[in-house]
Amino acid sequence: MVRLSKENGLNCVLALALLAAPFVATALDEPFYITLATRVAILAIAGVGLNLALGLGGLVSFGHAAFFGLGGYAAGILASHALNYEPILSSPFELNGTTQMLVIWFVALLVSGLAALLIGFFSLRTSGVYFIMITLAFAQMIYYFAISWPAYGGEDGLSIYVRNVLPGVNTMDPISFFMIAFVLLMLVILFSSMIKNSRFGAALQAARQNDERLATVGIHPFGIRLTTFVISAMITALSGALFADLNRFVSPDMLAWHMSGEIMVFVILGGVGRLFGPVVGAALFILIESVFGGISEYWMFYLGLVLLGVVLYARGGVIGFLAGKEKHD
């Protein structure tokens, strides 16, 4: 109980620190740091998505870049067709593009959910290293498809030019766009917490520990895991749509295997299974990239040192290290 209250207090501090970061940057006349804070919030959403599958379900997916990229391409394709006044489909029925964020988010969630349903249907019949490799294989298939799709830029990517719109919000204002990302981050963390503390979350954690015992009480582990995998993918796709909007550009790099690795690094750095672990992980990753990236092109060497230290000496991640050594389920 002491650990929980301490961790909850730490979570509140982290949320307030992230919320305050762009306003402090504005006061210091450093708009670049607003963009960094926005990147932290957006990438943390992707980490929350993976953390749901990895932290609660024990599903080590190395293919979440597929869903991140699908979310990005949903934003890019819909926006480009809307700006060029070209329908996406003209027959048998007309399907037009849009710059409305709410519609884009819905499409990103729908597309990624269907993709995850298909990928999970096959990959979740395996476990361990086989599951890792199958999710990676599916992600690479989508990556190479995007490269060979010249209609949307191929390997050169697709520019969005104008940021998509949200009713009542000036999305071109950096602070306003940060607030969109921050609010969505808080909502997905809350949603993740609700799942963790629900009967579904208990069944998911039981499936991670002993799926045979779960099956004996009439609950099928496959259905629990597949549902979690789909929800996890949809959250990650939302992050991808926001990331494409932030950069006003989408490319196959969002689908590449190293993107899956980066998302996993967010989770491991912050703490697997910790609600705010992806926030800390994304912040550390971007901080190291910004500080050491300006010094050397080999900045990932320093990231590797930090990651090695966390794995060896802070098995619960940074959150676990700061919150104490009490047992974490």
ABEGO torsion letter per residue (X at the ends): XAAAAAAAAAAAAAAAAAAAAAAAAAAAGBAAAAAAAAAAAAAAAAAAAAAAAAAAAGBBBAAAAAAAAAAAAAAAAAAAAAAAGBBABAOABBBBBBABAAAAAAAAAAAAAAAAAAAAAAAAABBEAAAAAAAAAAAAAAAAAAAABAAAGEAAEBBAGBBBBBBGBBAABAAAAAAAAAAAAAAAAAAAAAAAABAAAAAAAAAAABAAAAAAAGBBAAAAAAAAAAAAAAAAAAAAAAAAAAAGBBBAAAABAAAAAAAAAAAAAAEBGBAAAAAAAAAAAAAAAAAAAAABAAAAAAAAAAAAAAAAABAAEAAAAAAEABBBX
